[in-house]
Amino acid sequence: MKVNFLILSMTLLLTFGCKNKTERELETSTEGTKIIINKPSLKGTWELVEFYNYKDNVVVDSFSNNTISRQIKMYTDSKVMWCKLLKSDSIEFFGYGSYTYDDGHLTESLDFGSSFMNEVIKEQHEFNFELELSENRFEQIELDEDGHKIYSENYKRVE
């Protein structure tokens, strides 16, 4: 009896624990058994820590963000909001909207933002990136019209 209770407790803990950092997916194997796969999730709070510049899809330059400004992104199940603290203007920049991501691709569709961002959103409200995501880090990579990497914003998980 104690063994059954222990097995049930461990199963529930493994099934429902740590959901804030990974998504749980059930996948059926060729034998018909269910397998739980952990996938990194964007859900949470992230801080911009550095940028990469690319040439021929190779990083040629990187620089830290901490001397320029401070930028935070927050993702819920379906919404994104980001804000950037500039010493020169405390009400610029921010944006709010929805997002989707899958298979190394991130799309953010902004609904509104700060004064400057609202002007950008009038021209383009959807932003597409290549995404490299791990449990505590992600890179959103801007691609040119030929699919070559231009630059990336690199974030670390805060929460």
C-alpha positions as CSV (number, residue, x, y, z in Angstrom):
1,M,0.0,0.0,0.0
2,K,2.8,2.4,0.9
3,V,4.6,1.6,-2.3
4,N,1.5,2.3,-4.4
5,F,1.1,5.7,-2.6
6,L,4.7,6.5,-3.2
7,I,4.5,5.6,-6.9
8,L,1.3,7.7,-7.3
9,S,2.9,10.7,-5.5
10,M,6.0,10.6,-7.7
11,T,4.0,10.2,-10.9
12,L,1.9,13.3,-10.0
13,L,5.0,15.3,-9.1
14,L,6.7,14.4,-12.3
15,T,3.6,15.1,-14.4
16,F,2.6,18.4,-12.9
17,G,5.8,19.9,-11.4
18,C,8.0,22.6,-13.0
19,K,5.5,23.6,-15.7
20,N,6.6,27.2,-15.7
21,K,9.9,26.5,-17.4
22,T,8.9,23.8,-19.9
23,E,5.9,22.7,-21.8
24,R,4.7,19.1,-21.4
25,E,3.8,17.3,-24.6
26,L,2.4,13.8,-25.0
27,E,3.7,12.0,-28.0
28,T,2.7,8.5,-29.0
29,S,5.5,6.2,-29.9
30,T,5.3,3.6,-32.7
31,E,4.4,1.0,-30.1
32,G,1.4,3.1,-29.0
33,T,2.8,4.1,-25.6
34,K,2.6,7.7,-24.3
35,I,5.9,9.5,-23.8
36,I,6.3,12.8,-22.0
37,I,8.6,15.2,-23.8
38,N,9.9,18.4,-22.1
39,K,10.2,21.3,-24.5
40,P,11.6,24.7,-23.4
41,S,8.9,27.4,-23.1
42,L,9.0,31.1,-23.7
43,K,6.5,31.6,-20.9
44,G,8.1,33.8,-18.2
45,T,10.2,36.9,-17.8
46,W,13.4,37.5,-19.7
47,E,16.1,40.2,-19.7
48,L,18.1,41.2,-22.8
49,V,21.7,40.6,-22.0
50,E,23.6,40.9,-25.3
51,F,23.4,41.3,-29.1
52,Y,25.1,39.3,-31.9
53,N,25.9,40.7,-35.4
54,Y,26.2,38.2,-38.2
55,K,28.0,38.0,-41.5
56,D,27.5,35.0,-43.7
57,N,25.4,33.4,-40.8
58,V,28.4,33.5,-38.5
59,V,28.7,35.8,-35.4
60,V,31.2,38.5,-36.2
61,D,30.5,40.8,-33.3
62,S,28.8,40.7,-29.9
63,F,28.2,43.4,-27.3
64,S,26.5,43.5,-23.9
65,N,23.3,45.4,-23.3
66,N,23.9,46.5,-19.8
67,T,25.7,49.8,-20.7
68,I,23.0,50.9,-23.3
69,S,19.7,50.3,-21.6
70,R,17.6,47.7,-19.9
71,Q,15.0,45.6,-21.7
72,I,12.6,43.1,-20.3
73,K,10.2,40.7,-22.1
74,M,7.3,38.9,-20.5
75,Y,5.4,36.0,-22.2
76,T,2.2,34.5,-20.9
77,D,0.4,31.6,-22.7
78,S,-0.5,33.8,-25.7
79,K,0.6,37.4,-25.0
80,V,3.9,39.3,-25.1
81,M,4.9,42.6,-23.6
82,W,8.3,44.2,-23.6
83,C,9.7,47.4,-22.2
84,K,13.0,49.2,-22.5
85,L,14.4,51.6,-20.0
86,L,16.2,54.5,-21.6
87,K,17.9,57.0,-19.4
88,S,16.9,59.8,-21.8
89,D,13.2,59.0,-22.0
90,S,11.4,57.0,-19.3
91,I,8.2,56.4,-21.3
92,E,9.8,55.0,-24.4
93,F,9.9,52.0,-25.5
94,F,7.3,49.4,-25.0
95,G,5.1,47.1,-27.1
96,Y,2.2,44.7,-26.4
97,G,0.6,42.0,-28.5
98,S,0.4,38.3,-29.1
99,Y,2.9,35.7,-30.2
100,T,3.4,32.2,-31.5
101,Y,6.4,30.0,-31.7
102,D,7.3,26.6,-33.0
103,D,10.0,24.8,-34.8
104,G,12.7,27.5,-34.4
105,H,10.4,30.3,-35.5
106,L,8.9,33.2,-33.4
107,T,6.2,35.6,-34.6
108,E,5.2,38.6,-32.5
109,S,2.1,40.6,-33.6
110,L,2.0,43.9,-31.8
111,D,-1.3,45.6,-31.0
112,F,0.1,48.9,-29.5
113,G,3.1,50.4,-27.9
114,S,4.8,53.6,-26.9
115,S,4.5,56.7,-29.1
116,F,7.5,55.6,-31.3
117,M,6.4,52.0,-31.5
118,N,2.9,53.0,-32.5
119,E,4.4,54.6,-35.6
120,V,6.4,51.4,-36.3
121,I,3.2,49.3,-35.8
122,K,1.3,51.4,-38.4
123,E,3.8,50.2,-41.0
124,Q,4.5,46.7,-39.6
125,H,2.7,45.0,-36.8
126,E,4.1,41.4,-37.3
127,F,7.7,40.6,-36.5
128,N,9.2,37.3,-37.5
129,F,12.4,35.8,-36.1
130,E,14.4,32.6,-36.1
131,L,14.3,31.3,-32.5
132,E,17.0,29.4,-30.6
133,L,15.4,28.5,-27.3
134,S,16.7,26.6,-24.3
135,E,15.4,26.4,-20.7
136,N,17.1,29.6,-19.5
137,R,18.1,31.4,-22.6
138,F,16.8,32.4,-26.0
139,E,18.0,34.3,-29.1
140,Q,15.6,36.0,-31.5
141,I,17.4,36.3,-34.7
142,E,16.5,38.8,-37.5
143,L,16.9,37.4,-41.0
144,D,17.3,39.3,-44.3
145,E,15.0,38.7,-47.3
146,D,17.3,35.8,-48.4
147,G,17.1,34.0,-45.0
148,H,20.6,35.0,-43.8
149,K,21.1,36.0,-40.2
150,I,21.6,39.8,-39.6
151,Y,21.6,40.2,-35.8
152,S,20.1,38.7,-32.7
153,E,18.8,39.9,-29.3
154,N,19.9,37.4,-26.6
155,Y,17.9,37.0,-23.4
156,K,18.3,35.2,-20.1
157,R,15.4,33.9,-18.0
158,V,14.7,36.1,-15.0
159,E,11.6,34.1,-13.8
